[in-house]
Amino acid sequence: MHEAYSVVIPAYNAAETIEEALHSILTQSVPPERVIVVDDGSIDDTGLRAKALDARVVVIRQMNQGCGAATTAGIAEVTTPFISFLDSDDLWLPHKAERQLARLSERTEIAALVAQAQIFRGPTGSPQLGPVRELWGRTTLMMRTKAAKAIGEVIDPPGARGDMVDWIARGREKGYAFELMNEVLSMRRIRPGSLSYGRDMEKDRGYLLTVKRALERKRAAAVPQPSPARRDE
């Protein structure tokens, strides 16, 4: 028997793609109990379109704080045993949730799963397909909710890229096992305006900061802690 899961979608000015993203979730072979769309201060009708689509969709609106902050807000609202995520312009393939829930049920020692994604451009009706890539990020991730809450907030780095890389790294440092499934379970859309579009040195600063923070945490953990002073009775 499949256990219940919720999906968190951080969204900013995603009116063009949010309905398609939600449709890919709501039509899963194992559908979610709830989808939480965190509208991160959009100035278009992202929230209205999402809310009108299905009763299972809950929209939370906040001032614009960044994708990481929106993801954190969504995690806080989840009460189901499992949690998954999707970027607002990406898509799930129809059996994504079913395959990952089955794997998590089989392997209780694993906290989280990521998978491969098909890169594409243009409308899904006539997409221009790119390469298949391992994607360690929101769009392929499903995990145990207790682990997600224990890892803590998703931090928005300078440039906005690298938030989930940092969050997953912190989770692994805490001892949570993340496993890659060698299956294509999602589709990653590349388009102007998306955070992942093109090479941008300013946006890519987040990846460098993620590596720097990870090294600093590793060094701090390796420093021997002084033993408590012994007092003679």
C-alpha positions in Angstrom: 0.0 0.0 0.0 1.4 3.4 -0.9 1.8 6.0 1.8 0.6 9.5 1.4 2.8 12.3 0.0 2.6 16.0 -0.5 4.3 18.2 -3.2 5.9 21.6 -2.6 6.2 24.0 -5.6 7.9 27.3 -5.1 6.6 29.7 -7.8 7.4 33.2 -8.9 5.7 34.7 -12.0 5.0 31.2 -13.3 1.6 31.8 -14.8 2.7 30.4 -18.2 3.8 27.0 -16.8 2.2 26.4 -13.4 -1.0 24.7 -14.7 1.1 22.3 -16.8 3.4 21.5 -13.9 0.4 20.9 -11.6 -1.3 18.7 -14.2 1.8 16.5 -14.3 1.5 16.0 -10.6 -2.3 15.6 -10.2 -2.4 12.9 -13.0 0.2 10.7 -11.4 -0.5 7.0 -11.3 -0.3 7.5 -7.5 -1.7 11.0 -7.0 -0.7 13.3 -4.0 -2.8 14.0 -1.0 -1.9 17.7 -1.3 0.1 20.1 -3.5 1.4 23.2 -1.8 2.2 26.1 -4.2 4.2 28.8 -2.4 3.6 32.0 -4.5 6.8 34.0 -3.8 5.4 37.5 -4.4 4.4 37.0 -8.0 3.0 40.0 -9.9 1.1 37.8 -12.4 -1.8 35.4 -11.7 0.3 32.4 -10.8 -1.6 31.9 -7.5 -5.0 32.3 -9.0 -4.4 29.8 -11.8 -3.0 27.3 -9.3 -5.8 27.6 -6.8 -8.5 27.3 -9.5 -7.1 24.0 -10.9 -7.9 21.5 -8.2 -9.2 21.3 -4.6 -6.0 19.5 -3.6 -3.9 22.5 -4.5 -3.2 24.9 -1.6 -1.7 28.3 -2.4 0.4 30.1 0.2 1.4 33.7 -0.7 4.4 35.4 0.7 6.5 38.5 0.0 9.3 37.8 -2.5 12.1 36.2 -0.5 13.6 33.7 -3.0 13.1 30.1 -4.1 14.8 28.6 -1.0 12.6 30.6 1.4 9.5 29.5 -0.5 10.6 25.9 -0.4 11.2 26.2 3.4 7.7 27.7 3.9 6.2 24.8 1.9 8.1 22.1 3.9 6.7 23.6 7.1 3.1 22.9 5.9 3.6 19.2 5.1 2.1 16.6 7.4 2.2 13.5 5.2 4.9 10.8 5.7 6.6 11.6 2.3 7.3 14.9 0.6 8.3 15.7 -3.0 9.1 18.9 -4.9 8.8 20.4 -8.4 10.1 23.6 -9.9 7.2 25.5 -11.4 8.3 25.2 -15.0 9.2 21.5 -14.9 7.2 18.3 -15.3 6.9 14.9 -13.8 6.5 11.8 -15.9 3.3 9.8 -15.0 4.9 7.1 -12.8 7.4 9.3 -11.0 5.8 9.2 -7.6 4.8 5.5 -7.8 8.4 4.5 -8.6 10.0 6.5 -5.8 7.4 5.6 -3.2 8.0 1.9 -4.0 11.8 2.4 -3.6 11.5 4.2 -0.3 9.2 1.5 1.0 11.7 -1.2 0.0 14.8 0.6 1.4 13.9 2.0 4.8 17.5 3.1 5.4 17.3 5.6 2.5 16.0 9.0 3.4 15.7 10.5 -0.1 15.7 9.8 -3.8 16.7 11.8 -6.8 16.6 10.6 -10.4 17.5 11.5 -14.0 15.6 14.2 -16.0 15.0 14.8 -19.6 16.1 18.3 -20.6 13.8 20.0 -23.1 13.0 23.4 -24.6 9.8 24.8 -26.0 6.2 23.6 -25.5 5.6 20.0 -24.4 3.4 19.4 -27.5 6.5 19.8 -29.7 9.5 19.9 -27.4 13.1 20.2 -28.5 14.7 17.4 -26.5 18.2 17.8 -25.0 20.3 15.4 -23.0 19.3 13.2 -20.1 21.0 14.3 -16.9 21.3 13.3 -13.3 19.4 16.0 -11.4 20.1 16.5 -7.7 17.4 19.1 -7.1 13.7 19.8 -6.5 12.3 18.4 -9.7 13.4 14.8 -9.1 13.5 14.7 -5.3 11.2 12.6 -3.0 12.0 12.0 0.6 10.8 11.2 4.1 9.2 14.3 5.6 10.9 13.8 9.0 14.3 14.0 7.3 13.3 17.1 5.3 12.2 19.0 8.4 15.3 17.9 10.3 17.7 19.3 7.6 16.3 22.7 8.2 15.8 25.8 6.0 16.7 25.9 2.3 19.1 28.9 2.1 19.0 31.2 -0.9 22.6 31.8 -2.0 23.8 34.9 -3.9 22.7 34.6 -7.5 19.8 32.3 -6.5 21.4 29.1 -7.9 22.6 26.2 -5.7 20.0 26.3 -2.9 19.1 22.6 -3.2 22.7 21.5 -3.8 23.6 23.1 -0.4 20.5 21.7 1.3 21.2 18.1 0.1 24.8 18.5 1.1 23.8 19.5 4.6 21.4 16.6 4.7 24.1 14.1 3.8 26.4 15.6 6.4 23.7 14.9 9.0 23.8 11.3 8.0 20.7 11.1 5.8 21.2 8.7 2.8 20.3 10.2 -0.6 20.2 7.7 -3.5 20.2 8.3 -7.3 17.7 6.3 -9.3 19.0 5.6 -12.8 15.6 6.3 -14.4 14.2 9.3 -16.2 11.3 10.4 -14.0 11.0 14.1 -14.7 11.4 16.7 -17.4 13.5 19.8 -16.9 12.4 22.8 -19.0 15.1 25.3 -20.1 13.6 28.7 -21.1 14.4 32.4 -20.9 13.5 33.6 -17.4 14.1 30.3 -15.6 16.8 30.2 -12.9 18.7 27.4 -14.8 18.7 29.2 -18.2 22.1 29.8 -19.7 25.5 30.4 -18.1 25.6 33.4 -15.8 28.6 34.1 -13.6 26.5 36.2 -11.2 23.9 33.5 -10.8 26.5 30.8 -10.6 28.1 32.3 -7.5 25.7 30.3 -5.4 27.4 27.0 -6.4 30.8 28.3 -5.4 29.5 29.5 -2.0 27.9 26.1 -1.5 31.2 24.4 -2.0 32.9 26.9 0.3 30.3 26.4 3.1 30.6 22.6 2.8 34.4 22.8 3.2 34.1 25.1 6.2 31.7 22.7 7.9 34.0 19.8 7.2 37.0 21.6 8.6 35.0 22.7 11.7 33.9 19.1 12.3 37.4 17.8 12.1 38.8 20.2 14.8 39.2 18.2 18.0 37.0 19.6 20.8 38.7 20.2 24.2 37.9 17.7 26.9 36.0 19.1 29.9 38.4 20.2 32.6 38.9 17.5 35.3 38.3 18.6 38.8 40.0 16.7 41.6 37.7 15.8 44.4 
